[in-house]
Structure formats: C-alpha cells, structure tokens
C-alpha cells in the first residue's frame, strides 16, 4: 500500500472514532479535493479495506480495521518515542512520526521498541 493510501486509511479510522465518516470530512482533514478522496477510497475498497457507496458514509471492513490499527499503533509509538525518549517537541514529533511511519522497516521499528522497553525497565529498576 502506498504512503498516500495509508494516510487515507488512517484518517478514516480517526474519523470513525468520532462518528460517521464522510468524503467531505476526509478531504477537509487531509487538505485534498473530494475527487482525490474518491479515487483513494475506490482503491482501498478494491483492496477490501473499506466500503463506500456514493453519497453515503465510509466504513472500514474487518481487514481495513486491522490495517488501520497497525498504522495507528506505529504512528503512536513513533510519536511517543520521538517526544518522550528523544525529547523532540510535541509538534515536531507528530510531523516526523507521520513521515517515518511509512518508511521505517519492521526490523528498525522492533529495535526501537526493544530499546524503549529496556530504557523503561532501567528507570524502574
């Protein structure tokens, strides 16, 4: 999945937490046009990640919910790592995490998580 499609899927997940998900809400939050959203939704629907009928709400499928949760978990970990471990400002941590979540390998992410766990254990030992 492309970085762009991951961003759309993540946004659908965030908006679903708040209630119904509409194309206009996705476009507004991501700062893109409605036609761009519709193109992305079509691709995500073809991959079985969400369902959308024209002029209706957008809903994640079970598969889409799992994928979105993984993206959000990765994003949240990176934000916390940058902010709380490295001491980056909250605003910078959020922006950088959004970029990094798409490019870091699973190996690097797991090493960062292991480092974080060992650092937390050392503080409480």
Secondary structure as the mmCIF struct_conf table of DSSP 4:
data_model
#
loop_
_struct_conf.conf_type_id
_struct_conf.id
_struct_conf.beg_label_comp_id
_struct_conf.beg_label_asym_id
_struct_conf.beg_label_seq_id
_struct_conf.end_label_comp_id
_struct_conf.end_label_asym_id
_struct_conf.end_label_seq_id
HELX_RH_AL_P HELX_RH_AL_P1 UNK A 3 UNK A 18
BEND BEND1 UNK A 19 UNK A 19
HELX_RH_AL_P HELX_RH_AL_P2 UNK A 23 UNK A 30
TURN_TY1_P TURN_TY1_P1 UNK A 31 UNK A 31
HELX_RH_AL_P HELX_RH_AL_P3 UNK A 34 UNK A 46
TURN_TY1_P TURN_TY1_P2 UNK A 47 UNK A 48
BEND BEND2 UNK A 49 UNK A 49
STRN STRN1 UNK A 50 UNK A 52
TURN_TY1_P TURN_TY1_P3 UNK A 54 UNK A 55
BEND BEND3 UNK A 56 UNK A 56
STRN STRN2 UNK A 58 UNK A 60
HELX_RH_AL_P HELX_RH_AL_P4 UNK A 62 UNK A 80
HELX_RH_PI_P HELX_RH_PI_P1 UNK A 81 UNK A 85
BEND BEND4 UNK A 86 UNK A 86
HELX_RH_AL_P HELX_RH_AL_P5 UNK A 90 UNK A 100
TURN_TY1_P TURN_TY1_P4 UNK A 101 UNK A 103
HELX_RH_AL_P HELX_RH_AL_P6 UNK A 106 UNK A 124
#
